[in-house]
Amino acid sequence: MDIEQAIYERRTIRRFKQTSIPMETLKKLIDLARVAPMARNIQAMEFIIVQNNEHVKKIFSMIRFAGSLPENERKPEPGREPTTYIMVMVNTDIKKEYVDFDVGAAVENILLGAVKYGIGCCWMGNIDKNKIQNYLKINQKYEIKHVISLGYPDEVSVMEPFQDSFKYWKDDEGGMHVPKRTLEDIIKIL
């Protein structure tokens, strides 16, 4: 799979088959994040892979899904929850400034790498960082920036042309539709 294909195929997935992702694959995704560009090459990004069933279930209660959908369609149904989480953190003993650029680059590498392995992901920012930090007993020098929910996809998500709203929506069969502006709408040539 080439990079262009991975970029166009990457969609947010929120419903997953209950099949474990091999640890070697998860480590490879973190390795892709490790080599992302970092401001001033100061590498403060660190990650926790959460795959233990008890921890996965507990963290599920500390994250919120799909803010654009009606309340009853947001969270995955029982048996379709994420099987793994990656905690995206910054070691503030190493770096405190310009970390959002680093985080974005690292997370995008994980998301694109996941496409190659047939893994669905949801990059989550609506999380209870304090509860997660306390539950996992993460040292206070780490700032949790995001959580990535992962698993093998159990839903279809398609890109479609933007018309009147940026809100994504589900059709009657449960397929997710994600409006995107066209290239002509966003590019200006001078």
Buried (B, 14 or more C-beta within 10 A) or exposed (E): EEEEEBEEEBBBBBBBBEEBBEEEBBEBBBEBBBEBEBBEEBBBBBBBBBBEEEBBEBBBEBBEBBEEBEEEBEBBEEEBBBBBBBBBBBBBEEBEEEBEEBBBBBBBBBBBBBBBBEBBBBBBEEBBBEBBBEBBEBEEEBBBBBBBBBBBBBBBBEBEEBEEEEEBBBEEEEEBBBBEEEEEEEEEEE
